[in-house]
Amino acid sequence: MPIYSYKCNQCEHKFDVQASIEEKEKGSVKFSCPECKSVDTKHVFSLSAIFSKDKNEKGGCCGGGCGCR
Ligand SMILES: [Zn+2]
């Protein structure tokens, strides 16, 4: 199973979840934040999902959206 990086919109906590591609694409699974239990979370791209040229252009692994810098 692939691992996806998620970020909590409530407390900014980043966490990784394992889910099947079917589960993620259908959006049927809500991944709750392990810190505050909120399901208000969004998918962020992990380092391996971004091409190096994009990384150079935007800076950081996701253009700053994941707070990795
Ligand atoms: Zn949270």
N, CA, C, O and the ligand as a Tripos MOL2 file, in Angstrom:
@<TRIPOS>MOLECULE
protein
  277   275    70     0     0
PROTEIN
NO_CHARGES

@<TRIPOS>ATOM
      1 N           0.8330   -1.2140    0.0000 N.3       1 MET1
      2 CA          0.0000    0.0000    0.0000 C.3       1 MET1
      3 C           0.8570    1.2490    0.0000 C.2       1 MET1
      4 O           1.8440    1.3390    0.7300 O.2       1 MET1
      5 N           0.4780    2.2060   -0.8170 N.am      2 PRO2
      6 CA          1.2310    3.4720   -0.8170 C.3       2 PRO2
      7 C           0.9690    4.2690    0.4590 C.2       2 PRO2
      8 O          -0.0430    4.1000    1.1390 O.2       2 PRO2
      9 N           1.9120    5.1290    0.7440 N.am      3 ILE3
     10 CA          1.7710    5.9890    1.9110 C.3       3 ILE3
     11 C           1.5380    7.4180    1.4400 C.2       3 ILE3
     12 O           2.2490    7.9090    0.5630 O.2       3 ILE3
     13 N           0.5720    8.0670    2.0030 N.am      4 TYR4
     14 CA          0.2560    9.4460    1.6340 C.3       4 TYR4
     15 C           0.5410   10.3780    2.8020 C.2       4 TYR4
     16 O           0.3370   10.0260    3.9640 O.2       4 TYR4
     17 N           1.0080   11.5560    2.4770 N.am      5 SER5
     18 CA          1.2270   12.5720    3.4910 C.3       5 SER5
     19 C          -0.0060   13.4590    3.5830 C.2       5 SER5
     20 O          -0.5220   13.9600    2.5840 O.2       5 SER5
     21 N          -0.4480   13.6300    4.7940 N.am      6 TYR6
     22 CA         -1.6020   14.4990    5.0290 C.3       6 TYR6
     23 C          -1.2440   15.5800    6.0350 C.2       6 TYR6
     24 O          -0.3490   15.4250    6.8670 O.2       6 TYR6
     25 N          -1.9700   16.6700    5.9290 N.am      7 LYS7
     26 CA         -1.7640   17.7640    6.8720 C.3       7 LYS7
     27 C          -3.1060   18.1680    7.4540 C.2       7 LYS7
     28 O          -4.1050   18.2790    6.7430 O.2       7 LYS7
     29 N          -3.1070   18.3810    8.7360 N.am      8 CYS8
     30 CA         -4.3240   18.7790    9.4240 C.3       8 CYS8
     31 C          -4.5520   20.2800    9.2350 C.2       8 CYS8
     32 O          -3.6490   21.0910    9.4410 O.2       8 CYS8
     33 N          -5.7720   20.6290    8.8390 N.am      9 ASN9
     34 CA         -6.0840   22.0480    8.6690 C.3       9 ASN9
     35 C          -6.3490   22.7440   10.0030 C.2       9 ASN9
     36 O          -6.3670   23.9730   10.0760 O.2       9 ASN9
     37 N          -6.5500   21.9730   11.0260 N.am     10 GLN10
     38 CA         -6.8720   22.5570   12.3240 C.3      10 GLN10
     39 C          -5.6160   22.9020   13.1180 C.2      10 GLN10
     40 O          -5.4980   24.0030   13.6570 O.2      10 GLN10
     41 N          -4.6880   21.9660   13.1880 N.am     11 CYS11
     42 CA         -3.5150   22.1770   14.0400 C.3      11 CYS11
     43 C          -2.2020   22.1350   13.2630 C.2      11 CYS11
     44 O          -1.1240   22.1990   13.8550 O.2      11 CYS11
     45 N          -2.2930   22.0260   11.9190 N.am     12 GLU12
     46 CA         -1.1090   22.0520   11.0570 C.3      12 GLU12
     47 C          -0.2160   20.8270   11.2170 C.2      12 GLU12
     48 O           0.9000   20.8000   10.6980 O.2      12 GLU12
     49 N          -0.6870   19.8440   11.9140 N.am     13 HIS13
     50 CA          0.1150   18.6430   12.1180 C.3      13 HIS13
     51 C           0.2090   17.8500   10.8210 C.2      13 HIS13
     52 O          -0.7810   17.6920   10.1060 O.2      13 HIS13
     53 N           1.3980   17.3580   10.5280 N.am     14 LYS14
     54 CA          1.6030   16.5290    9.3490 C.3      14 LYS14
     55 C           1.7050   15.0870    9.7640 C.2      14 LYS14
     56 O           2.3260   14.7640   10.7760 O.2      14 LYS14
     57 N           1.0950   14.2150    8.9810 N.am     15 PHE15
     58 CA          1.1610   12.7990    9.2990 C.3      15 PHE15
     59 C           1.0560   11.9800    8.0240 C.2      15 PHE15
     60 O           0.5770   12.4570    6.9950 O.2      15 PHE15
     61 N           1.5080   10.7530    8.1120 N.am     16 ASP16
     62 CA          1.4640    9.8520    6.9670 C.3      16 ASP16
     63 C           0.4100    8.7800    7.2000 C.2      16 ASP16
     64 O           0.2510    8.2690    8.3090 O.2      16 ASP16
     65 N          -0.2920    8.4570    6.1500 N.am     17 VAL17
     66 CA         -1.3000    7.4090    6.2540 C.3      17 VAL17
     67 C          -1.0900    6.3940    5.1440 C.2      17 VAL17
     68 O          -0.6020    6.7230    4.0630 O.2      17 VAL17
     69 N          -1.4600    5.1790    5.4250 N.am     18 GLN18
     70 CA         -1.4340    4.1290    4.4220 C.3      18 GLN18
     71 C          -2.8500    3.8920    3.9410 C.2      18 GLN18
     72 O          -3.7690    3.7170    4.7410 O.2      18 GLN18
     73 N          -3.0190    3.8880    2.6360 N.am     19 ALA19
     74 CA         -4.3450    3.6130    2.0950 C.3      19 ALA19
     75 C          -4.1930    3.0430    0.7010 C.2      19 ALA19
     76 O          -3.2110    3.3110    0.0090 O.2      19 ALA19
     77 N          -5.1630    2.2640    0.3000 N.am     20 SER20
     78 CA         -5.1340    1.7740   -1.0670 C.3      20 SER20
     79 C          -5.4530    2.9220   -2.0220 C.2      20 SER20
     80 O          -6.0560    3.9230   -1.6350 O.2      20 SER20
     81 N          -5.0420    2.7580   -3.2580 N.am     21 ILE21
     82 CA         -5.3150    3.7970   -4.2470 C.3      21 ILE21
     83 C          -6.8240    3.9740   -4.4180 C.2      21 ILE21
     84 O          -7.3110    5.0930   -4.5820 O.2      21 ILE21
     85 N          -7.5470    2.8790   -4.3800 N.am     22 GLU22
     86 CA         -9.0030    2.9490   -4.5230 C.3      22 GLU22
     87 C          -9.6050    3.7960   -3.4160 C.2      22 GLU22
     88 O         -10.4710    4.6340   -3.6680 O.2      22 GLU22
     89 N          -9.1530    3.5780   -2.2070 N.am     23 GLU23
     90 CA         -9.6920    4.3230   -1.0680 C.3      23 GLU23
     91 C          -9.4440    5.8180   -1.2240 C.2      23 GLU23
     92 O         -10.3250    6.6370   -0.9620 O.2      23 GLU23
     93 N          -8.2320    6.1610   -1.6550 N.am     24 LYS24
     94 CA         -7.8950    7.5590   -1.7640 C.3      24 LYS24
     95 C          -8.6450    8.2140   -2.9280 C.2      24 LYS24
     96 O          -9.1930    9.3050   -2.7720 O.2      24 LYS24
     97 N          -8.6730    7.5600   -4.0860 N.am     25 GLU25
     98 CA         -9.2790    8.1610   -5.2690 C.3      25 GLU25
     99 C         -10.7750    8.3770   -5.0870 C.2      25 GLU25
    100 O         -11.3260    9.3730   -5.5550 O.2      25 GLU25
    101 N         -11.4140    7.4660   -4.4250 N.am     26 LYS26
    102 CA        -12.8440    7.5950   -4.1980 C.3      26 LYS26
    103 C         -13.1460    8.6490   -3.1430 C.2      26 LYS26
    104 O         -14.2590    9.1700   -3.0690 O.2      26 LYS26
    105 N         -12.1620    8.9500   -2.3460 N.am     27 GLY27
    106 CA        -12.3810    9.9230   -1.2800 C.3      27 GLY27
    107 C         -13.3200    9.4050   -0.2160 C.2      27 GLY27
    108 O         -13.9120   10.1760    0.5400 O.2      27 GLY27
    109 N         -13.4500    8.1130   -0.1620 N.am     28 SER28
    110 CA        -14.4120    7.5340    0.7730 C.3      28 SER28
    111 C         -13.8420    7.4190    2.1750 C.2      28 SER28
    112 O         -14.5670    7.1890    3.1430 O.2      28 SER28
    113 N         -12.5400    7.5830    2.2650 N.am     29 VAL29
    114 CA        -11.9010    7.4320    3.5660 C.3      29 VAL29
    115 C         -11.4530    8.7920    4.0790 C.2      29 VAL29
    116 O         -10.7450    9.5270    3.3910 O.2      29 VAL29
    117 N         -11.8690    9.1120    5.2810 N.am     30 LYS30
    118 CA        -11.4200   10.3430    5.9200 C.3      30 LYS30
    119 C         -10.2780   10.0050    6.8760 C.2      30 LYS30
    120 O         -10.3940    9.1410    7.7460 O.2      30 LYS30
    121 N          -9.1850   10.7100    6.6820 N.am     31 PHE31
    122 CA         -8.0500   10.4610    7.5540 C.3      31 PHE31
    123 C          -8.0450   11.5060    8.6660 C.2      31 PHE31
    124 O          -7.8970   12.7010    8.4090 O.2      31 PHE31
    125 N          -8.2030   11.0580    9.8600 N.am     32 SER32
    126 CA         -8.2870   11.9970   10.9750 C.3      32 SER32
    127 C          -6.9070   12.2770   11.5360 C.2      32 SER32
    128 O          -6.0190   11.4240   11.5250 O.2      32 SER32
    129 N          -6.7560   13.4850   12.0200 N.am     33 CYS33
    130 CA         -5.4900   13.9210   12.5870 C.3      33 CYS33
    131 C          -5.2020   13.1620   13.8790 C.2      33 CYS33
    132 O          -6.0620   13.0830   14.7560 O.2      33 CYS33
    133 N          -4.0140   12.6120   13.9980 N.am     34 PRO34
    134 CA         -3.6760   11.8830   15.2230 C.3      34 PRO34
    135 C          -3.4960   12.7980   16.4250 C.2      34 PRO34
    136 O          -3.5090   12.3450   17.5690 O.2      34 PRO34
    137 N          -3.3300   14.0710   16.1610 N.am     35 GLU35
    138 CA         -3.1110   15.0180   17.2580 C.3      35 GLU35
    139 C          -4.4260   15.5300   17.8430 C.2      35 GLU35
    140 O          -4.6450   15.4760   19.0530 O.2      35 GLU35
    141 N          -5.2970   16.0270   16.9630 N.am     36 CYS36
    142 CA         -6.5240   16.6640   17.4550 C.3      36 CYS36
    143 C          -7.7830   15.9280   17.0190 C.2      36 CYS36
    144 O          -8.8940   16.3580   17.3290 O.2      36 CYS36
    145 N          -7.6150   14.8220   16.3020 N.am     37 LYS37
    146 CA         -8.7300   13.9620   15.8860 C.3      37 LYS37
    147 C          -9.6410   14.6120   14.8470 C.2      37 LYS37
    148 O         -10.7070   14.0800   14.5390 O.2      37 LYS37
    149 N          -9.2320   15.7430   14.3120 N.am     38 SER38
    150 CA        -10.0520   16.3920   13.3030 C.3      38 SER38
    151 C          -9.9650   15.6290   11.9840 C.2      38 SER38
    152 O          -8.9240   15.0620   11.6500 O.2      38 SER38
    153 N         -11.0580   15.6220   11.2470 N.am     39 VAL39
    154 CA        -11.0260   15.0130    9.9190 C.3      39 VAL39
    155 C         -10.8590   16.0970    8.8630 C.2      39 VAL39
    156 O         -10.9460   15.8200    7.6670 O.2      39 VAL39
    157 N         -10.6250   17.3100    9.2930 N.am     40 ASP40
    158 CA        -10.3800   18.4190    8.3700 C.3      40 ASP40
    159 C          -8.9150   18.3860    7.9560 C.2      40 ASP40
    160 O          -8.0930   19.1800    8.4160 O.2      40 ASP40
    161 N          -8.6200   17.4390    7.0710 N.am     41 THR41
    162 CA         -7.2350   17.2290    6.6580 C.3      41 THR41
    163 C          -7.1470   17.2870    5.1440 C.2      41 THR41
    164 O          -8.1380   17.0810    4.4430 O.2      41 THR41
    165 N          -5.9690   17.5660    4.6560 N.am     42 LYS42
    166 CA         -5.7860   17.5990    3.2120 C.3      42 LYS42
    167 C          -4.5250   16.8540    2.8250 C.2      42 LYS42
    168 O          -3.5690   16.7500    3.5930 O.2      42 LYS42
    169 N          -4.5580   16.3410    1.6120 N.am     43 HIS43
    170 CA         -3.4240   15.5980    1.0970 C.3      43 HIS43
    171 C          -2.3240   16.5630    0.6730 C.2      43 HIS43
    172 O          -2.5900   17.5430   -0.0240 O.2      43 HIS43
    173 N          -1.1190   16.2970    1.0810 N.am     44 VAL44
    174 CA          0.0150   17.0750    0.6060 C.3      44 VAL44
    175 C           0.9720   16.1260   -0.0820 C.2      44 VAL44
    176 O           1.0410   14.9430    0.2500 O.2      44 VAL44
    177 N           1.7060   16.6540   -1.0390 N.am     45 PHE45
    178 CA          2.5990   15.7990   -1.7970 C.3      45 PHE45
    179 C           3.9020   15.5730   -1.0430 C.2      45 PHE45
    180 O           4.4930   16.4960   -0.4810 O.2      45 PHE45
    181 N           4.3150   14.3510   -1.0500 N.am     46 SER46
    182 CA          5.5760   14.0230   -0.4010 C.3      46 SER46
    183 C           6.7320   14.3570   -1.3350 C.2      46 SER46
    184 O           6.5360   14.5900   -2.5280 O.2      46 SER46
    185 N           7.9150   14.3780   -0.7870 N.am     47 LEU47
    186 CA          9.1040   14.7500   -1.5310 C.3      47 LEU47
    187 C           9.2790   13.9120   -2.7940 C.2      47 LEU47
    188 O           9.6770   14.4280   -3.8380 O.2      47 LEU47
    189 N           8.9870   12.6460   -2.6960 N.am     48 SER48
    190 CA          9.2300   11.7440   -3.8120 C.3      48 SER48
    191 C           8.2410   11.9670   -4.9470 C.2      48 SER48
    192 O           8.4670   11.4950   -6.0610 O.2      48 SER48
    193 N           7.1590   12.6730   -4.6870 N.am     49 ALA49
    194 CA          6.1360   12.8580   -5.7050 C.3      49 ALA49
    195 C           6.3920   14.0860   -6.5640 C.2      49 ALA49
    196 O           5.6900   14.3120   -7.5500 O.2      49 ALA49
    197 N           7.3810   14.8710   -6.2030 N.am     50 ILE50
    198 CA          7.6280   16.1210   -6.8990 C.3      50 ILE50
    199 C           8.8990   16.0110   -7.7300 C.2      50 ILE50
    200 O           9.9310   15.5480   -7.2450 O.2      50 ILE50
    201 N           8.8150   16.4380   -8.9720 N.am     51 PHE51
    202 CA         10.0060   16.4400   -9.8040 C.3      51 PHE51
    203 C          10.9870   17.5080   -9.3190 C.2      51 PHE51
    204 O          10.6000   18.5200   -8.7330 O.2      51 PHE51
    205 N          12.2470   17.2530   -9.5770 N.am     52 SER52
    206 CA         13.2760   18.1380   -9.0310 C.3      52 SER52
    207 C          13.1740   19.5500   -9.5970 C.2      52 SER52
    208 O          13.4740   20.5190   -8.8990 O.2      52 SER52
    209 N          12.7500   19.6780  -10.8640 N.am     53 LYS53
    210 CA         12.6660   21.0230  -11.4300 C.3      53 LYS53
    211 C          11.5620   21.8380  -10.7540 C.2      53 LYS53
    212 O          11.6950   23.0450  -10.5530 O.2      53 LYS53
    213 N          10.4760   21.1530  -10.4110 N.am     54 ASP54
    214 CA          9.4070   21.8410   -9.6980 C.3      54 ASP54
    215 C           9.8720   22.2700   -8.3060 C.2      54 ASP54
    216 O           9.5270   23.3390   -7.8030 O.2      54 ASP54
    217 N          10.6670   21.3910   -7.7150 N.am     55 LYS55
    218 CA         11.1810   21.6850   -6.3860 C.3      55 LYS55
    219 C          12.0430   22.9490   -6.4060 C.2      55 LYS55
    220 O          11.9890   23.7820   -5.5010 O.2      55 LYS55
    221 N          12.8540   23.0620   -7.4910 N.am     56 ASN56
    222 CA         13.7160   24.2340   -7.5980 C.3      56 ASN56
    223 C          12.9120   25.5070   -7.8420 C.2      56 ASN56
    224 O          13.2390   26.5700   -7.3140 O.2      56 ASN56
    225 N          11.8740   25.3900   -8.6340 N.am     57 GLU57
    226 CA         11.0710   26.5550   -8.9570 C.3      57 GLU57
    227 C          10.2820   27.0730   -7.7600 C.2      57 GLU57
    228 O          10.1990   28.2780   -7.5200 O.2      57 GLU57
    229 N           9.7180   26.1500   -7.0290 N.am     58 LYS58
    230 CA          8.8170   26.5340   -5.9600 C.3      58 LYS58
    231 C           9.5300   26.6370   -4.6060 C.2      58 LYS58
    232 O           9.1320   27.4070   -3.7320 O.2      58 LYS58
    233 N          10.5840   25.8470   -4.4600 N.am     59 GLY59
    234 CA         11.2560   25.8100   -3.1740 C.3      59 GLY59
    235 C          10.4930   24.9320   -2.2170 C.2      59 GLY59
    236 O           9.2910   25.1080   -2.0190 O.2      59 GLY59
    237 N          11.1970   23.9800   -1.6200 N.am     60 GLY60
    238 CA         10.5020   23.0800   -0.7200 C.3      60 GLY60
    239 C           9.8330   21.9510   -1.4850 C.2      60 GLY60
    240 O           9.7550   21.9880   -2.7130 O.2      60 GLY60
    241 N           9.3710   20.9900   -0.7920 N.am     61 CYS61
    242 CA          8.8740   19.7900   -1.4230 C.3      61 CYS61
    243 C           7.4890   19.9720   -2.0100 C.2      61 CYS61
    244 O           7.0540   19.1440   -2.8100 O.2      61 CYS61
    245 N           6.7860   21.0250   -1.6390 N.am     62 CYS62
    246 CA          5.4140   21.1490   -2.0790 C.3      62 CYS62
    247 C           5.0310   22.5950   -2.3430 C.2      62 CYS62
    248 O           3.8460   22.9290   -2.3350 O.2      62 CYS62
    249 N           5.9980   23.4460   -2.5740 N.am     63 GLY63
    250 CA          5.6930   24.8350   -2.8010 C.3      63 GLY63
    251 C           5.3480   25.5810   -1.5390 C.2      63 GLY63
    252 O           4.7520   26.6570   -1.5920 O.2      63 GLY63
    253 N           5.7120   25.0280   -0.4130 N.am     64 GLY64
    254 CA          5.4870   25.6970    0.8570 C.3      64 GLY64
    255 C           4.2040   25.2760    1.5440 C.2      64 GLY64
    256 O           3.9480   25.6600    2.6850 O.2      64 GLY64
    257 N           3.3990   24.4870    0.8490 N.am     65 GLY65
    258 CA          2.1090   24.1150    1.4080 C.3      65 GLY65
    259 C           2.1700   23.1790    2.5940 C.2      65 GLY65
    260 O           1.2450   23.1180    3.4040 O.2      65 GLY65
    261 N           3.2710   22.4510    2.6880 N.am     66 CYS66
    262 CA          3.3130   21.4660    3.7600 C.3      66 CYS66
    263 C           4.1650   21.9280    4.9350 C.2      66 CYS66
    264 O           4.2930   21.2020    5.9200 O.2      66 CYS66
    265 N           4.7360   23.0940    4.8540 N.am     67 GLY67
    266 CA          5.5170   23.5920    5.9780 C.3      67 GLY67
    267 C           6.8290   22.8740    6.1850 C.2      67 GLY67
    268 O           7.3230   22.7740    7.3080 O.2      67 GLY67
    269 N           7.4030   22.3630    5.0810 N.am     68 CYS68
    270 CA          8.6120   21.5480    5.2150 C.3      68 CYS68
    271 C           9.8710   22.3960    5.3250 C.2      68 CYS68
    272 O          10.9310   21.8800    5.6800 O.2      68 CYS68
    273 N           9.7740   23.6690    5.0320 N.am     69 ARG69
    274 CA         10.9740   24.4690    5.0270 C.3      69 ARG69
    275 C          11.2860   25.0330    6.4110 C.2      69 ARG69
    276 O          12.2790   25.7400    6.5800 O.2      69 ARG69
    277 ZN         -4.8450   18.2560   13.9830 Zn       70 ZN70
@<TRIPOS>BOND
     1     1     2 1
     2     2     3 1
     3     3     4 2
     4     3     5 am
     5     5     6 1
     6     6     7 1
     7     7     8 2
     8     7     9 am
     9     9    10 1
    10    10    11 1
    11    11    12 2
    12    11    13 am
    13    13    14 1
    14    14    15 1
    15    15    16 2
    16    15    17 am
    17    17    18 1
    18    18    19 1
    19    19    20 2
    20    19    21 am
    21    21    22 1
    22    22    23 1
    23    23    24 2
    24    23    25 am
    25    25    26 1
    26    26    27 1
    27    27    28 2
    28    27    29 am
    29    29    30 1
    30    30    31 1
    31    31    32 2
    32    31    33 am
    33    33    34 1
    34    34    35 1
    35    35    36 2
    36    35    37 am
    37    37    38 1
    38    38    39 1
    39    39    40 2
    40    39    41 am
    41    41    42 1
    42    42    43 1
    43    43    44 2
    44    43    45 am
    45    45    46 1
    46    46    47 1
    47    47    48 2
    48    47    49 am
    49    49    50 1
    50    50    51 1
    51    51    52 2
    52    51    53 am
    53    53    54 1
    54    54    55 1
    55    55    56 2
    56    55    57 am
    57    57    58 1
    58    58    59 1
    59    59    60 2
    60    59    61 am
    61    61    62 1
    62    62    63 1
    63    63    64 2
    64    63    65 am
    65    65    66 1
    66    66    67 1
    67    67    68 2
    68    67    69 am
    69    69    70 1
    70    70    71 1
    71    71    72 2
    72    71    73 am
    73    73    74 1
    74    74    75 1
    75    75    76 2
    76    75    77 am
    77    77    78 1
    78    78    79 1
    79    79    80 2
    80    79    81 am
    81    81    82 1
    82    82    83 1
    83    83    84 2
    84    83    85 am
    85    85    86 1
    86    86    87 1
    87    87    88 2
    88    87    89 am
    89    89    90 1
    90    90    91 1
    91    91    92 2
    92    91    93 am
    93    93    94 1
    94    94    95 1
    95    95    96 2
    96    95    97 am
    97    97    98 1
    98    98    99 1
    99    99   100 2
   100    99   101 am
   101   101   102 1
   102   102   103 1
   103   103   104 2
   104   103   105 am
   105   105   106 1
   106   106   107 1
   107   107   108 2
   108   107   109 am
   109   109   110 1
   110   110   111 1
   111   111   112 2
   112   111   113 am
   113   113   114 1
   114   114   115 1
   115   115   116 2
   116   115   117 am
   117   117   118 1
   118   118   119 1
   119   119   120 2
   120   119   121 am
   121   121   122 1
   122   122   123 1
   123   123   124 2
   124   123   125 am
   125   125   126 1
   126   126   127 1
   127   127   128 2
   128   127   129 am
   129   129   130 1
   130   130   131 1
   131   131   132 2
   132   131   133 am
   133   133   134 1
   134   134   135 1
   135   135   136 2
   136   135   137 am
   137   137   138 1
   138   138   139 1
   139   139   140 2
   140   139   141 am
   141   141   142 1
   142   142   143 1
   143   143   144 2
   144   143   145 am
   145   145   146 1
   146   146   147 1
   147   147   148 2
   148   147   149 am
   149   149   150 1
   150   150   151 1
   151   151   152 2
   152   151   153 am
   153   153   154 1
   154   154   155 1
   155   155   156 2
   156   155   157 am
   157   157   158 1
   158   158   159 1
   159   159   160 2
   160   159   161 am
   161   161   162 1
   162   162   163 1
   163   163   164 2
   164   163   165 am
   165   165   166 1
   166   166   167 1
   167   167   168 2
   168   167   169 am
   169   169   170 1
   170   170   171 1
   171   171   172 2
   172   171   173 am
   173   173   174 1
   174   174   175 1
   175   175   176 2
   176   175   177 am
   177   177   178 1
   178   178   179 1
   179   179   180 2
   180   179   181 am
   181   181   182 1
   182   182   183 1
   183   183   184 2
   184   183   185 am
   185   185   186 1
   186   186   187 1
   187   187   188 2
   188   187   189 am
   189   189   190 1
   190   190   191 1
   191   191   192 2
   192   191   193 am
   193   193   194 1
   194   194   195 1
   195   195   196 2
   196   195   197 am
   197   197   198 1
   198   198   199 1
   199   199   200 2
   200   199   201 am
   201   201   202 1
   202   202   203 1
   203   203   204 2
   204   203   205 am
   205   205   206 1
   206   206   207 1
   207   207   208 2
   208   207   209 am
   209   209   210 1
   210   210   211 1
   211   211   212 2
   212   211   213 am
   213   213   214 1
   214   214   215 1
   215   215   216 2
   216   215   217 am
   217   217   218 1
   218   218   219 1
   219   219   220 2
   220   219   221 am
   221   221   222 1
   222   222   223 1
   223   223   224 2
   224   223   225 am
   225   225   226 1
   226   226   227 1
   227   227   228 2
   228   227   229 am
   229   229   230 1
   230   230   231 1
   231   231   232 2
   232   231   233 am
   233   233   234 1
   234   234   235 1
   235   235   236 2
   236   235   237 am
   237   237   238 1
   238   238   239 1
   239   239   240 2
   240   239   241 am
   241   241   242 1
   242   242   243 1
   243   243   244 2
   244   243   245 am
   245   245   246 1
   246   246   247 1
   247   247   248 2
   248   247   249 am
   249   249   250 1
   250   250   251 1
   251   251   252 2
   252   251   253 am
   253   253   254 1
   254   254   255 1
   255   255   256 2
   256   255   257 am
   257   257   258 1
   258   258   259 1
   259   259   260 2
   260   259   261 am
   261   261   262 1
   262   262   263 1
   263   263   264 2
   264   263   265 am
   265   265   266 1
   266   266   267 1
   267   267   268 2
   268   267   269 am
   269   269   270 1
   270   270   271 1
   271   271   272 2
   272   271   273 am
   273   273   274 1
   274   274   275 1
   275   275   276 2
@<TRIPOS>SUBSTRUCTURE
     1 MET1         2 RESIDUE 1 A MET
     2 PRO2         6 RESIDUE 1 A PRO
     3 ILE3        10 RESIDUE 1 A ILE
     4 TYR4        14 RESIDUE 1 A TYR
     5 SER5        18 RESIDUE 1 A SER
     6 TYR6        22 RESIDUE 1 A TYR
     7 LYS7        26 RESIDUE 1 A LYS
     8 CYS8        30 RESIDUE 1 A CYS
     9 ASN9        34 RESIDUE 1 A ASN
    10 GLN10       38 RESIDUE 1 A GLN
    11 CYS11       42 RESIDUE 1 A CYS
    12 GLU12       46 RESIDUE 1 A GLU
    13 HIS13       50 RESIDUE 1 A HIS
    14 LYS14       54 RESIDUE 1 A LYS
    15 PHE15       58 RESIDUE 1 A PHE
    16 ASP16       62 RESIDUE 1 A ASP
    17 VAL17       66 RESIDUE 1 A VAL
    18 GLN18       70 RESIDUE 1 A GLN
    19 ALA19       74 RESIDUE 1 A ALA
    20 SER20       78 RESIDUE 1 A SER
    21 ILE21       82 RESIDUE 1 A ILE
    22 GLU22       86 RESIDUE 1 A GLU
    23 GLU23       90 RESIDUE 1 A GLU
    24 LYS24       94 RESIDUE 1 A LYS
    25 GLU25       98 RESIDUE 1 A GLU
    26 LYS26      102 RESIDUE 1 A LYS
    27 GLY27      106 RESIDUE 1 A GLY
    28 SER28      110 RESIDUE 1 A SER
    29 VAL29      114 RESIDUE 1 A VAL
    30 LYS30      118 RESIDUE 1 A LYS
    31 PHE31      122 RESIDUE 1 A PHE
    32 SER32      126 RESIDUE 1 A SER
    33 CYS33      130 RESIDUE 1 A CYS
    34 PRO34      134 RESIDUE 1 A PRO
    35 GLU35      138 RESIDUE 1 A GLU
    36 CYS36      142 RESIDUE 1 A CYS
    37 LYS37      146 RESIDUE 1 A LYS
    38 SER38      150 RESIDUE 1 A SER
    39 VAL39      154 RESIDUE 1 A VAL
    40 ASP40      158 RESIDUE 1 A ASP
    41 THR41      162 RESIDUE 1 A THR
    42 LYS42      166 RESIDUE 1 A LYS
    43 HIS43      170 RESIDUE 1 A HIS
    44 VAL44      174 RESIDUE 1 A VAL
    45 PHE45      178 RESIDUE 1 A PHE
    46 SER46      182 RESIDUE 1 A SER
    47 LEU47      186 RESIDUE 1 A LEU
    48 SER48      190 RESIDUE 1 A SER
    49 ALA49      194 RESIDUE 1 A ALA
    50 ILE50      198 RESIDUE 1 A ILE
    51 PHE51      202 RESIDUE 1 A PHE
    52 SER52      206 RESIDUE 1 A SER
    53 LYS53      210 RESIDUE 1 A LYS
    54 ASP54      214 RESIDUE 1 A ASP
    55 LYS55      218 RESIDUE 1 A LYS
    56 ASN56      222 RESIDUE 1 A ASN
    57 GLU57      226 RESIDUE 1 A GLU
    58 LYS58      230 RESIDUE 1 A LYS
    59 GLY59      234 RESIDUE 1 A GLY
    60 GLY60      238 RESIDUE 1 A GLY
    61 CYS61      242 RESIDUE 1 A CYS
    62 CYS62      246 RESIDUE 1 A CYS
    63 GLY63      250 RESIDUE 1 A GLY
    64 GLY64      254 RESIDUE 1 A GLY
    65 GLY65      258 RESIDUE 1 A GLY
    66 CYS66      262 RESIDUE 1 A CYS
    67 GLY67      266 RESIDUE 1 A GLY
    68 CYS68      270 RESIDUE 1 A CYS
    69 ARG69      274 RESIDUE 1 A ARG
    70 ZN70       277 GROUP 0 **** ****
